[in-house]
Amino acid sequence: MDQNLVPVLDEVNAFLRKEHGLLVDGASVAAAAGGRIEVRNPATGQVIASVADADAADVDTVVASAHRAFTSGAWSGLRPADRERILLKLADVLEAHAEELAQLETLNQGKSIHISRAIEVGAAIEYVRYMAGWATKITGETMDVSIPVPQGARYTAYTRREPVGVVAGIVPWNFPLMIAIWKLIPALAAGCTIVLKPSTETPLTALRLGELALEAGIPPGVVNVLTGRGSRAGQALASHPLVSKVTFTGSTEVGKTVGHAALDNMARFSLELGGKNPMLVFGDVDVDKAIQGAMMGGFLNQGQVCAAASRIYIHRSKFDQVVEGLAAAASSMTIGAGMDLNAQINPLVSARQQQSVCRYIDIARAEGARVLSGGQAADLPGYFVQPTVLSNVDHRSTVVREEIFGPVLVAMPFDSMDEAVHLANDTPYGLAASVWSNDLSLVMNVVPKIQAGTVWVNSHIPLDPNMPFGGHKQSGVGREFGRAALESFTELKSVCIAH
C-alpha cells in the first residue's frame, strides 16, 4: 500500500456498505417508490454507496415527522439549558467520531483529508460548541409604550423570540458536513426541528450526522435527513406548506427558485448564494504573502468555495511579479486523491463539475486569455482539473463575469485605487472580497467602498462562528453565524399587557 494513502477505517467501510434510507422519526426508512441514487468517489469515479431517492410523497412523510416533533414540544419544550447540554453532548459525540466523519467526507466529496479533518470536522465541532451557548441567551426586551386609550390606562410591553417551527436545511456539495451543521445547530438552539436535505452528490455525512444526533440524545423526529434529487425532493421540501423556514446554500440560480417557493407559503428564508470574489493586491504589498494568500483563497477545496478568490486584481507595478509567482506555484502543486497525504490539488466533486470547469477554460482560450499554468483535466482516473492561472483577460470576459467553482484564478492589472474598487464592484455578486496592503489609510478608505458581505484584509477565506457571513446583491439574503444566525430561526412576538 502507498504509505501516503490514509487507510480507511473499518467503521467507514461498514457505513458505506449499509442500505441507507431516509432518516425519519429516528429510523432509516426506504423511499416509497424504492428508488436509489449511486454515490461515487470523485478520486476514482467508482460507486462506493447508494442512498434512497425520495419523491414528493417521501417529503410529506419526513416533514410530518419534523412537524409532529415540533408541535409535541419534545425539543422546543425543553429548558434552554437542557437543549444546550444536549448540543454540547453532540459536539463530544462528533469529536469521538472525528476521523470516521473526515474519511467519509473525503471519500464522498473528494477534498483533502487534511481539510476534512481541520475544517469539515474540527471547525464544525467548534461551531457546535459556540452555537450551543446561544440556546440559553435568547432574549427579548421590555419597552415603555404610550398608548393613549382608554384614558388613564397603563400598559407594559415586551418582546419574546420563539422558534419559527419546521426548518428545511438544503445543503450544497462543497462542504457537506460543515454547512449541514451551520444549518442544524442554530435551528436546534432556537428550539426548531429540521429536515436536512444534502446534495445528491454528497449525502453520506449528513446521514451519519443524523445518526449521531440521536446518539447524543436529540429526540427522534427533531433531526430528519432527506436524500434525493434537488429537482424533485428539494423542490418539494422548499415549497412544503408545513415548512416555516428554508435555509439554502448553493447557486444563485437555484437559490432564487428556492426563495420563490418559500415565499409562496410566506415561509421565512435565508439564501447563501454564489460569489465571484475579488482580491485587490496593491503596490505596497509583500509579494510572497499575496501569492500565498491567492493560492489559499483561490485553490482551497479546488476552488469549490463560494467565497473563493477567483478574480485577482493586481497593481500594475507588481502585476508581472505576482502573476509569475502564481503560475509557478500552481504548476508545482501535487495532484492526487484526497486520501493522499501529499496531494495539494484533489478531484472536483463530479464528472459534471469537471466538464463545467474545463468548458470555462476553453471559453477563456477562445476569448483570448493566456493560460499560464494548468488549463485542462489531469490525466488521472476521477474528476481532476489542473490548477489554472489565466491572464490577458478582458474584464467583460466570461471567466471574469461567471462563477466557475473550480481551481481557476483570473489575474488582471489596475492602476489606481478608484479603478480597483470599480472593478471589484462591477459584478452582480457581492459575497466576499479581500484587500492586500500595508497602507492603513488606503485600507480604511477602500473597505467601506467594497460591495460585499465580508471583506478580509491581508487574508482571504477565514471564517469564525462569531462573525456574520452572507452576501450582498445576487449573493444572497440573510447571514450565517453569530446572533444573526440564531435569530433567523425565531419569530419576534410583541406582548402588550394592560393593567
MIVO-561878 format. One record per residue (C-alpha): residue number from 1; y negated, z, x negated. Coordinates in steps of 0.02 Angstrom, whole numbers, always signed. Layout:
N
{atom NUM; {Y; Z; X}}
...
END
This chain:
499
{atom 1; {+0; +0; +0}}
{atom 2; {-177; -38; -57}}
{atom 3; {-247; +128; -122}}
{atom 4; {-418; +83; -48}}
{atom 5; {-349; +74; +130}}
{atom 6; {-355; +233; +235}}
{atom 7; {-179; +273; +301}}
{atom 8; {-176; +275; +491}}
{atom 9; {-137; +446; +566}}
{atom 10; {+21; +467; +668}}
{atom 11; {-82; +528; +817}}
{atom 12; {-188; +371; +808}}
{atom 13; {-34; +260; +814}}
{atom 14; {+34; +364; +959}}
{atom 15; {-128; +342; +1055}}
{atom 16; {-128; +154; +1027}}
{atom 17; {+49; +142; +1098}}
{atom 18; {+3; +231; +1260}}
{atom 19; {-9; +141; +1427}}
{atom 20; {-193; +176; +1454}}
{atom 21; {-253; +189; +1633}}
{atom 22; {-417; +238; +1712}}
{atom 23; {-463; +422; +1692}}
{atom 24; {-486; +484; +1871}}
{atom 25; {-485; +666; +1928}}
{atom 26; {-416; +715; +1759}}
{atom 27; {-267; +597; +1766}}
{atom 28; {-226; +424; +1698}}
{atom 29; {-214; +302; +1844}}
{atom 30; {-163; +119; +1840}}
{atom 31; {-283; -11; +1905}}
{atom 32; {-246; -50; +2088}}
{atom 33; {-210; -233; +2052}}
{atom 34; {-112; -190; +1895}}
{atom 35; {-221; -293; +1778}}
{atom 36; {-228; -259; +1591}}
{atom 37; {-351; -302; +1451}}
{atom 38; {-293; -327; +1273}}
{atom 39; {-386; -230; +1137}}
{atom 40; {-396; -311; +964}}
{atom 41; {-428; -252; +788}}
{atom 42; {-579; -354; +728}}
{atom 43; {-518; -350; +548}}
{atom 44; {-360; -447; +592}}
{atom 45; {-383; -515; +767}}
{atom 46; {-218; -435; +816}}
{atom 47; {-189; -342; +979}}
{atom 48; {-175; -154; +948}}
{atom 49; {-178; -85; +1126}}
{atom 50; {-211; -126; +1307}}
{atom 51; {-310; -40; +1445}}
{atom 52; {-324; -51; +1634}}
{atom 53; {-431; -192; +1705}}
{atom 54; {-523; -112; +1851}}
{atom 55; {-592; -203; +2002}}
{atom 56; {-712; -152; +2141}}
{atom 57; {-577; -52; +2231}}
{atom 58; {-546; +49; +2073}}
{atom 59; {-733; +79; +2055}}
{atom 60; {-734; +155; +2230}}
{atom 61; {-591; +271; +2179}}
{atom 62; {-672; +326; +2016}}
{atom 63; {-845; +353; +2090}}
{atom 64; {-770; +451; +2235}}
{atom 65; {-689; +566; +2108}}
{atom 66; {-856; +600; +2024}}
{atom 67; {-942; +622; +2192}}
{atom 68; {-814; +750; +2251}}
{atom 69; {-832; +847; +2090}}
{atom 70; {-1021; +847; +2108}}
{atom 71; {-1029; +899; +2291}}
{atom 72; {-899; +1034; +2264}}
{atom 73; {-1008; +1118; +2134}}
{atom 74; {-862; +1126; +2013}}
{atom 75; {-984; +1088; +1873}}
{atom 76; {-1161; +1097; +1942}}
{atom 77; {-1123; +1265; +2021}}
{atom 78; {-1081; +1346; +1855}}
{atom 79; {-1206; +1458; +1770}}
{atom 80; {-1307; +1358; +1643}}
{atom 81; {-1238; +1472; +1507}}
{atom 82; {-1061; +1425; +1559}}
{atom 83; {-1099; +1239; +1551}}
{atom 84; {-1175; +1266; +1379}}
{atom 85; {-1022; +1363; +1320}}
{atom 86; {-901; +1227; +1378}}
{atom 87; {-1005; +1090; +1297}}
{atom 88; {-1006; +1188; +1134}}
{atom 89; {-817; +1202; +1151}}
{atom 90; {-812; +1013; +1172}}
{atom 91; {-904; +996; +1006}}
{atom 92; {-771; +1105; +924}}
{atom 93; {-631; +1001; +1001}}
{atom 94; {-712; +839; +942}}
{atom 95; {-728; +914; +768}}
{atom 96; {-545; +960; +766}}
{atom 97; {-502; +778; +809}}
{atom 98; {-637; +702; +699}}
{atom 99; {-527; +595; +587}}
{atom 100; {-423; +534; +733}}
{atom 101; {-581; +479; +826}}
{atom 102; {-655; +398; +671}}
{atom 103; {-498; +296; +639}}
{atom 104; {-486; +242; +820}}
{atom 105; {-666; +185; +814}}
{atom 106; {-643; +86; +654}}
{atom 107; {-482; +4; +712}}
{atom 108; {-558; -44; +879}}
{atom 109; {-739; -86; +832}}
{atom 110; {-716; -143; +653}}
{atom 111; {-850; -39; +568}}
{atom 112; {-830; +53; +404}}
{atom 113; {-729; +213; +412}}
{atom 114; {-874; +294; +317}}
{atom 115; {-992; +253; +463}}
{atom 116; {-864; +308; +592}}
{atom 117; {-842; +475; +505}}
{atom 118; {-1027; +509; +470}}
{atom 119; {-1114; +432; +621}}
{atom 120; {-994; +394; +764}}
{atom 121; {-911; +565; +747}}
{atom 122; {-1015; +676; +633}}
{atom 123; {-1187; +638; +705}}
{atom 124; {-1116; +632; +881}}
{atom 125; {-1046; +808; +864}}
{atom 126; {-1216; +870; +806}}
{atom 127; {-1290; +786; +960}}
{atom 128; {-1168; +877; +1073}}
{atom 129; {-1218; +1045; +999}}
{atom 130; {-1403; +1004; +1010}}
{atom 131; {-1397; +943; +1189}}
{atom 132; {-1281; +1083; +1248}}
{atom 133; {-1425; +1203; +1218}}
{atom 134; {-1532; +1113; +1347}}
{atom 135; {-1415; +1171; +1485}}
{atom 136; {-1499; +1343; +1477}}
{atom 137; {-1676; +1277; +1454}}
{atom 138; {-1706; +1176; +1611}}
{atom 139; {-1870; +1238; +1683}}
{atom 140; {-1996; +1209; +1821}}
{atom 141; {-2172; +1277; +1836}}
{atom 142; {-2274; +1381; +1957}}
{atom 143; {-2442; +1320; +2015}}
{atom 144; {-2593; +1381; +2112}}
{atom 145; {-2623; +1272; +2264}}
{atom 146; {-2775; +1260; +2379}}
{atom 147; {-2700; +1212; +2546}}
{atom 148; {-2840; +1247; +2673}}
{atom 149; {-2740; +1266; +2834}}
{atom 150; {-2713; +1370; +2930}}
{atom 151; {-2868; +1469; +2888}}
{atom 152; {-2829; +1620; +2783}}
{atom 153; {-2652; +1565; +2740}}
{atom 154; {-2581; +1599; +2568}}
{atom 155; {-2458; +1487; +2477}}
{atom 156; {-2353; +1497; +2320}}
{atom 157; {-2287; +1335; +2247}}
{atom 158; {-2167; +1295; +2109}}
{atom 159; {-2057; +1154; +2046}}
{atom 160; {-1874; +1153; +2001}}
{atom 161; {-1764; +1024; +1917}}
{atom 162; {-1597; +986; +1998}}
{atom 163; {-1454; +872; +1939}}
{atom 164; {-1476; +695; +2004}}
{atom 165; {-1293; +677; +2055}}
{atom 166; {-1162; +550; +2002}}
{atom 167; {-1209; +456; +1843}}
{atom 168; {-1146; +286; +1789}}
{atom 169; {-1147; +278; +1599}}
{atom 170; {-1124; +98; +1539}}
{atom 171; {-1088; +94; +1352}}
{atom 172; {-1103; -51; +1228}}
{atom 173; {-980; -104; +1094}}
{atom 174; {-1082; -73; +937}}
{atom 175; {-1073; +119; +933}}
{atom 176; {-945; +154; +1070}}
{atom 177; {-912; +339; +1042}}
{atom 178; {-1086; +394; +990}}
{atom 179; {-1177; +307; +1132}}
{atom 180; {-1048; +368; +1259}}
{atom 181; {-1091; +543; +1200}}
{atom 182; {-1277; +507; +1212}}
{atom 183; {-1250; +471; +1396}}
{atom 184; {-1118; +601; +1434}}
{atom 185; {-1189; +761; +1362}}
{atom 186; {-1366; +765; +1436}}
{atom 187; {-1292; +717; +1605}}
{atom 188; {-1171; +862; +1593}}
{atom 189; {-1303; +982; +1528}}
{atom 190; {-1408; +941; +1681}}
{atom 191; {-1260; +977; +1797}}
{atom 192; {-1215; +797; +1842}}
{atom 193; {-1045; +716; +1849}}
{atom 194; {-1017; +548; +1765}}
{atom 195; {-917; +387; +1762}}
{atom 196; {-913; +314; +1587}}
{atom 197; {-891; +126; +1578}}
{atom 198; {-853; +73; +1398}}
{atom 199; {-868; -106; +1339}}
{atom 200; {-721; -222; +1369}}
{atom 201; {-702; -243; +1181}}
{atom 202; {-708; -60; +1131}}
{atom 203; {-635; +57; +1264}}
{atom 204; {-522; +168; +1158}}
{atom 205; {-634; +310; +1100}}
{atom 206; {-710; +331; +1275}}
{atom 207; {-535; +358; +1344}}
{atom 208; {-495; +484; +1208}}
{atom 209; {-664; +569; +1238}}
{atom 210; {-618; +590; +1421}}
{atom 211; {-453; +672; +1373}}
{atom 212; {-538; +790; +1251}}
{atom 213; {-668; +838; +1381}}
{atom 214; {-526; +903; +1490}}
{atom 215; {-454; +996; +1341}}
{atom 216; {-622; +1080; +1314}}
{atom 217; {-623; +1147; +1492}}
{atom 218; {-730; +1022; +1586}}
{atom 219; {-657; +1017; +1763}}
{atom 220; {-561; +863; +1822}}
{atom 221; {-671; +734; +1906}}
{atom 222; {-827; +784; +1811}}
{atom 223; {-795; +656; +1673}}
{atom 224; {-711; +494; +1727}}
{atom 225; {-679; +338; +1623}}
{atom 226; {-678; +164; +1699}}
{atom 227; {-613; +20; +1593}}
{atom 228; {-633; -160; +1646}}
{atom 229; {-743; -312; +1632}}
{atom 230; {-931; -294; +1647}}
{atom 231; {-946; -440; +1767}}
{atom 232; {-830; -354; +1890}}
{atom 233; {-808; -168; +1860}}
{atom 234; {-978; -143; +1776}}
{atom 235; {-1073; -234; +1911}}
{atom 236; {-983; -140; +2050}}
{atom 237; {-1019; +26; +1963}}
{atom 238; {-1205; -8; +1937}}
{atom 239; {-1226; -57; +2120}}
{atom 240; {-1117; +79; +2196}}
{atom 241; {-1207; +175; +2336}}
{atom 242; {-1140; +344; +2279}}
{atom 243; {-1212; +324; +2104}}
{atom 244; {-1379; +414; +2088}}
{atom 245; {-1422; +369; +1908}}
{atom 246; {-1373; +223; +1797}}
{atom 247; {-1394; +236; +1609}}
{atom 248; {-1361; +74; +1517}}
{atom 249; {-1367; +18; +1336}}
{atom 250; {-1346; -165; +1296}}
{atom 251; {-1433; -333; +1301}}
{atom 252; {-1597; -362; +1391}}
{atom 253; {-1519; -498; +1498}}
{atom 254; {-1380; -387; +1564}}
{atom 255; {-1495; -236; +1572}}
{atom 256; {-1610; -324; +1696}}
{atom 257; {-1460; -360; +1808}}
{atom 258; {-1407; -177; +1798}}
{atom 259; {-1584; -118; +1837}}
{atom 260; {-1595; -231; +1990}}
{atom 261; {-1427; -169; +2052}}
{atom 262; {-1480; +12; +2035}}
{atom 263; {-1647; -21; +2117}}
{atom 264; {-1564; -96; +2270}}
{atom 265; {-1493; +79; +2302}}
{atom 266; {-1652; +166; +2239}}
{atom 267; {-1543; +244; +2105}}
{atom 268; {-1632; +307; +1950}}
{atom 269; {-1602; +206; +1793}}
{atom 270; {-1636; +204; +1608}}
{atom 271; {-1610; +49; +1501}}
{atom 272; {-1600; +46; +1311}}
{atom 273; {-1601; -140; +1276}}
{atom 274; {-1618; -268; +1139}}
{atom 275; {-1733; -274; +989}}
{atom 276; {-1798; -396; +860}}
{atom 277; {-1868; -265; +747}}
{atom 278; {-1997; -297; +611}}
{atom 279; {-2002; -216; +439}}
{atom 280; {-2176; -230; +361}}
{atom 281; {-2174; -221; +171}}
{atom 282; {-2349; -201; +98}}
{atom 283; {-2407; -246; -76}}
{atom 284; {-2408; -70; -150}}
{atom 285; {-2226; -36; -106}}
{atom 286; {-2089; +13; -228}}
{atom 287; {-1989; -149; -225}}
{atom 288; {-1820; -68; -259}}
{atom 289; {-1844; +56; -117}}
{atom 290; {-1897; -82; +1}}
{atom 291; {-1742; -183; -42}}
{atom 292; {-1630; -33; -16}}
{atom 293; {-1717; +1; +150}}
{atom 294; {-1694; -177; +210}}
{atom 295; {-1511; -177; +160}}
{atom 296; {-1479; -17; +255}}
{atom 297; {-1590; -62; +403}}
{atom 298; {-1526; -240; +417}}
{atom 299; {-1342; -232; +370}}
{atom 300; {-1288; -62; +438}}
{atom 301; {-1139; -94; +553}}
{atom 302; {-1151; -280; +506}}
{atom 303; {-1322; -288; +589}}
{atom 304; {-1245; -243; +757}}
{atom 305; {-1380; -113; +788}}
{atom 306; {-1513; -128; +923}}
{atom 307; {-1643; -53; +804}}
{atom 308; {-1590; -156; +652}}
{atom 309; {-1724; -226; +537}}
{atom 310; {-1699; -411; +569}}
{atom 311; {-1874; -480; +535}}
{atom 312; {-1934; -436; +360}}
{atom 313; {-2120; -470; +334}}
{atom 314; {-2171; -453; +152}}
{atom 315; {-2344; -458; +73}}
{atom 316; {-2359; -622; -19}}
{atom 317; {-2391; -533; -184}}
{atom 318; {-2215; -457; -176}}
{atom 319; {-2127; -589; -71}}
{atom 320; {-2028; -680; -207}}
{atom 321; {-1978; -519; -292}}
{atom 322; {-1915; -436; -134}}
{atom 323; {-1827; -590; -67}}
{atom 324; {-1738; -624; -231}}
{atom 325; {-1682; -442; -235}}
{atom 326; {-1619; -451; -56}}
{atom 327; {-1521; -611; -90}}
{atom 328; {-1443; -539; -247}}
{atom 329; {-1395; -376; -160}}
{atom 330; {-1322; -466; -9}}
{atom 331; {-1222; -585; -120}}
{atom 332; {-1144; -439; -213}}
{atom 333; {-1081; -348; -57}}
{atom 334; {-893; -325; -43}}
{atom 335; {-820; -393; +119}}
{atom 336; {-666; -312; +196}}
{atom 337; {-588; -213; +337}}
{atom 338; {-669; -54; +400}}
{atom 339; {-520; +47; +339}}
{atom 340; {-552; -16; +162}}
{atom 341; {-650; +122; +74}}
{atom 342; {-734; -3; -43}}
{atom 343; {-788; -132; +84}}
{atom 344; {-977; -141; +115}}
{atom 345; {-976; -275; +250}}
{atom 346; {-846; -266; +387}}
{atom 347; {-797; -380; +531}}
{atom 348; {-902; -411; +685}}
{atom 349; {-831; -342; +845}}
{atom 350; {-755; -502; +915}}
{atom 351; {-723; -686; +888}}
{atom 352; {-859; -722; +1016}}
{atom 353; {-987; -621; +919}}
{atom 354; {-935; -704; +756}}
{atom 355; {-959; -875; +835}}
{atom 356; {-1128; -825; +906}}
{atom 357; {-1194; -765; +737}}
{atom 358; {-1132; -921; +647}}
{atom 359; {-1214; -1028; +781}}
{atom 360; {-1381; -944; +747}}
{atom 361; {-1362; -977; +560}}
{atom 362; {-1327; -1161; +597}}
{atom 363; {-1482; -1168; +708}}
{atom 364; {-1584; -1092; +567}}
{atom 365; {-1524; -1227; +447}}
{atom 366; {-1565; -1362; +573}}
{atom 367; {-1741; -1290; +594}}
{atom 368; {-1770; -1297; +406}}
{atom 369; {-1726; -1121; +348}}
{atom 370; {-1670; -1092; +170}}
{atom 371; {-1507; -994; +155}}
{atom 372; {-1524; -880; +4}}
{atom 373; {-1358; -791; +24}}
{atom 374; {-1208; -800; +139}}
{atom 375; {-1229; -920; +282}}
{atom 376; {-1053; -935; +351}}
{atom 377; {-898; -847; +411}}
{atom 378; {-799; -764; +273}}
{atom 379; {-631; -841; +229}}
{atom 380; {-530; -694; +292}}
{atom 381; {-424; -653; +444}}
{atom 382; {-527; -569; +578}}
{atom 383; {-709; -589; +629}}
{atom 384; {-808; -582; +467}}
{atom 385; {-978; -661; +430}}
{atom 386; {-1055; -658; +257}}
{atom 387; {-1214; -554; +239}}
{atom 388; {-1351; -684; +254}}
{atom 389; {-1533; -691; +197}}
{atom 390; {-1645; -830; +263}}
{atom 391; {-1818; -882; +206}}
{atom 392; {-1934; -1031; +231}}
{atom 393; {-1933; -1000; +418}}
{atom 394; {-2073; -1026; +542}}
{atom 395; {-2123; -875; +646}}
{atom 396; {-2086; -975; +803}}
{atom 397; {-1909; -1022; +750}}
{atom 398; {-1757; -970; +850}}
{atom 399; {-1691; -845; +723}}
{atom 400; {-1859; -756; +722}}
{atom 401; {-1876; -750; +911}}
{atom 402; {-1700; -709; +971}}
{atom 403; {-1588; -559; +936}}
{atom 404; {-1442; -614; +826}}
{atom 405; {-1349; -448; +816}}
{atom 406; {-1262; -488; +654}}
{atom 407; {-1284; -475; +465}}
{atom 408; {-1434; -593; +455}}
{atom 409; {-1604; -550; +381}}
{atom 410; {-1752; -667; +403}}
{atom 411; {-1892; -648; +273}}
{atom 412; {-2072; -709; +295}}
{atom 413; {-2234; -680; +197}}
{atom 414; {-2401; -614; +259}}
{atom 415; {-2573; -600; +179}}
{atom 416; {-2665; -459; +270}}
{atom 417; {-2636; -302; +372}}
{atom 418; {-2702; -386; +529}}
{atom 419; {-2585; -533; +506}}
{atom 420; {-2437; -417; +478}}
{atom 421; {-2475; -320; +638}}
{atom 422; {-2496; -480; +737}}
{atom 423; {-2330; -549; +676}}
{atom 424; {-2241; -385; +709}}
{atom 425; {-2304; -378; +889}}
{atom 426; {-2282; -563; +928}}
{atom 427; {-2114; -538; +1012}}
{atom 428; {-2054; -496; +1187}}
{atom 429; {-1962; -346; +1114}}
{atom 430; {-2029; -176; +1065}}
{atom 431; {-1888; -60; +1017}}
{atom 432; {-1922; -10; +836}}
{atom 433; {-2016; -56; +678}}
{atom 434; {-2045; +9; +503}}
{atom 435; {-2195; +12; +387}}
{atom 436; {-2169; +18; +198}}
{atom 437; {-2319; +76; +98}}
{atom 438; {-2380; +225; -3}}
{atom 439; {-2560; +196; +55}}
{atom 440; {-2586; +337; +179}}
{atom 441; {-2742; +262; +255}}
{atom 442; {-2656; +95; +283}}
{atom 443; {-2503; +177; +361}}
{atom 444; {-2607; +283; +479}}
{atom 445; {-2704; +130; +535}}
{atom 446; {-2552; +20; +559}}
{atom 447; {-2435; +138; +652}}
{atom 448; {-2540; +152; +812}}
{atom 449; {-2554; -37; +822}}
{atom 450; {-2367; -71; +820}}
{atom 451; {-2295; -101; +993}}
{atom 452; {-2129; -11; +975}}
{atom 453; {-2044; +145; +1038}}
{atom 454; {-2007; +206; +862}}
{atom 455; {-2100; +170; +700}}
{atom 456; {-2023; +229; +538}}
{atom 457; {-2124; +242; +377}}
{atom 458; {-2034; +205; +213}}
{atom 459; {-1866; +210; +302}}
{atom 460; {-1782; +113; +439}}
{atom 461; {-1645; +165; +562}}
{atom 462; {-1625; +357; +554}}
{atom 463; {-1620; +446; +722}}
{atom 464; {-1622; +630; +769}}
{atom 465; {-1569; +713; +933}}
{atom 466; {-1742; +793; +948}}
{atom 467; {-1838; +629; +926}}
{atom 468; {-1856; +521; +1083}}
{atom 469; {-1786; +345; +1064}}
{atom 470; {-1815; +195; +1176}}
{atom 471; {-1912; +35; +1193}}
{atom 472; {-2074; -46; +1246}}
{atom 473; {-2086; -216; +1333}}
{atom 474; {-1917; -305; +1352}}
{atom 475; {-1829; -171; +1251}}
{atom 476; {-1804; -55; +1396}}
{atom 477; {-1857; +86; +1511}}
{atom 478; {-1837; +272; +1477}}
{atom 479; {-1792; +374; +1323}}
{atom 480; {-1637; +443; +1242}}
{atom 481; {-1636; +613; +1153}}
{atom 482; {-1734; +773; +1171}}
{atom 483; {-1809; +844; +1330}}
{atom 484; {-1844; +668; +1393}}
{atom 485; {-1659; +626; +1398}}
{atom 486; {-1611; +786; +1487}}
{atom 487; {-1747; +770; +1618}}
{atom 488; {-1697; +591; +1657}}
{atom 489; {-1538; +661; +1734}}
{atom 490; {-1633; +775; +1852}}
{atom 491; {-1738; +761; +2009}}
{atom 492; {-1901; +859; +2018}}
{atom 493; {-1917; +960; +2178}}
{atom 494; {-2078; +1043; +2236}}
{atom 495; {-2063; +1204; +2336}}
{atom 496; {-2208; +1271; +2438}}
{atom 497; {-2196; +1443; +2521}}
{atom 498; {-2318; +1507; +2649}}
{atom 499; {-2336; +1696; +2652}}
END
